[in-house]
Amino acid sequence: MLEPVLLANFFIVFFSAASVILFGASYALLFAWSRVRSRPRLMPLAYAAYGGLVISVLTLAFHANLFNNNFWTFIVMLMLVGYLVAPHAIWHLCVGTHEDAHEDEANPIKVYQQR
């Protein structure tokens, strides 16, 4: 069973939870912007945002007493790994999905035959 958050830790939990949202959104936005606009200089900023996300999640988990239980420790670590890998997987999925559409636009005969 989880222990409740101490009142002294309430503000730490509140602000670290808000930081999780902000850093997570920043990581996703910077990652996507770097890939869509072909600006690799933004990728280190995306990974810096991910580093902020890791610190925020670990702070939240520690002060919310989630590390007292092995199940929640596993969930926290799984979430961190998933959020690191998911944008890469989604990017490759989108590129692979739209690859055929761009090939069809380049070949007007295929487009005409499909009509």
N, C-alpha and C positions, 0 to 999 in steps of 0.2 A: 504494500500500500504506500502511496506517496505521502510525504509529509507536506503540510501546507507551507506556503511561502511565508517567511517571517516578515512582519510589518517593517522591520528595518531594511529589508531587501526589496520592498515593493517598488520603489522608484528605479532601482537597478534593473529589476525584471521588466518594468514598463518601458524604460528607455532602450534596453537591449532588444526587446521585442520590436520596438519601432525601428531600431537599427537593422534588424534582420530584414524587415520589409524594404527599407531604403537601399541597403547594400545589395540585396537580391535583385531588386528592380534595376539598379545601376549596372550590375554585372550583366544581366540579360540585355539591357539596352545597349551598352557599350560593345558587347560581343556581337550583337546583330548589326549595329552600325558599322563596326569594323569590317564585317564580312560583306554586307550589302554594298557599301560604298568603296570597298577595296582599299581600306586605310589600315594597314597592319600596325601603324603607330598607336592605334587605340587599344590594341589587344593587351598590352601591359597594364593599361588603366583598367580594363575589364578584370584582369587577374588580381589587381590591387583591390578592386571592389569585392571580388570573391574572398580575398584575404580578410577584408573587413567583415564580410558575412561569416566567415569561420570564427573570428574572434567574438562577434556578437552572439552567434549560436552557442558557443562554448560558455560564454558569460551567462547567457540565459539559462542554459541547462544546469550550470553549477548552482546558481542562485535560486533556481526553481526546484532544487533537490532532485533532478532527474538522474544524476550520476549515482544515486544510492541504489538504483535498481538496474540490473543487467539488461532487461528488456528495453528500457528507455534509453540506455546508453547505446544499444545497438540501433535503435530507431534514429537517434540523433546522428550517429556516424553514417548510417545508410542515407539519410537525407543530405548530408554534406557531400557524399560521393555522388549521389544522384544529381544534385544540382550542379556539380562540376561537369558531369558527363552529358547531361540532358541537352544543353544547347548545341554541343557538337553533334550529337545524334540527330537532333531535329534539323540542323543545318544540312547534314548529309542526306537526310530523307527528303528535304525540300529540293535540294539540287538534283537528286536522282529522279524525283517526281516530275520536275519541270524540264528535265533534259530533253525528253522526247518532244515537248511542245516547241522548243527552240529549233530542233532539227527540222520539224515540219514547216516552220516559217521560212527556213532557209531554202527549202526545196518546193517551189511553187507547183510542180507536177503532182506531188503527193497531196498537197492541199486541194488541188483541182479534182483529183481522183476520189477524194473522200467526200466531196459534195454530191 
